[in-house]
Amino acid sequence: MGNVKVEQEIKNSNDGKGILITNDAIEQISNLLKSQIDKKALRVGVRSGGCSGMSYTMDFILSDEIKADDKVYEYSLDSDQSFQVVCDPKSLLYIYGMQLDFSKELIGGGFNFVNPNASQTCGCGSSFAV
């Protein structure tokens, strides 16, 4: 029974992480970071626009681009593959509890966002409304 509870905590963000990232996505982000010169963190956020009103943003940033009011989360599969995910406070209001996944499928593959705060999502999966 204890193991079931741990599984639920990992999936529903009770572990204290505002942005959940699956192991497949962690592995893909880690691999992408290896090709980035001096960029050590992934900034995740939202901006106005897209089919449904708001769209997700993701970009690798330098360590000195992390602002004092940013929320910073640490992710790793092992000690060799750790990285930071950074989110500004305004974006975090819209994506807290979001799960970032990565699919290797030929059709519909890539990064996928599952946002519990979204009242509506678009077909492309990169835009939402609250």
Rosetta blueprint (number, residue, H / E / L):
1 M L
2 G H
3 N H
4 V H
5 K H
6 V H
7 E H
8 Q H
9 E H
10 I H
11 K H
12 N L
13 S L
14 N L
15 D L
16 G L
17 K L
18 G L
19 I E
20 L E
21 I E
22 T L
23 N H
24 D H
25 A H
26 I H
27 E H
28 Q H
29 I H
30 S H
31 N H
32 L H
33 L H
34 K H
35 S L
36 Q L
37 I L
38 D L
39 K E
40 K E
41 A E
42 L E
43 R E
44 V E
45 G E
46 V E
47 R E
48 S E
49 G L
50 G L
51 C L
52 S L
53 G L
54 M E
55 S E
56 Y E
57 T E
58 M E
59 D E
60 F E
61 I E
62 L E
63 S H
64 D H
65 E H
66 I L
67 K L
68 A L
69 D L
70 D L
71 K E
72 V E
73 Y E
74 E E
75 Y E
76 S E
77 L L
78 D L
79 S L
80 D L
81 Q L
82 S E
83 F E
84 Q E
85 V E
86 V E
87 C E
88 D L
89 P H
90 K H
91 S H
92 L H
93 L H
94 Y H
95 I H
96 Y L
97 G L
98 M E
99 Q E
100 L E
101 D E
102 F E
103 S E
104 K L
105 E L
106 L L
107 I L
108 G L
109 G L
110 G E
111 F E
112 N E
113 F E
114 V E
115 N L
116 P L
117 N L
118 A L
119 S L
120 Q E
121 T E
122 C L
123 G L
124 C L
125 G L
126 S L
127 S E
128 F E
129 A E
130 V L
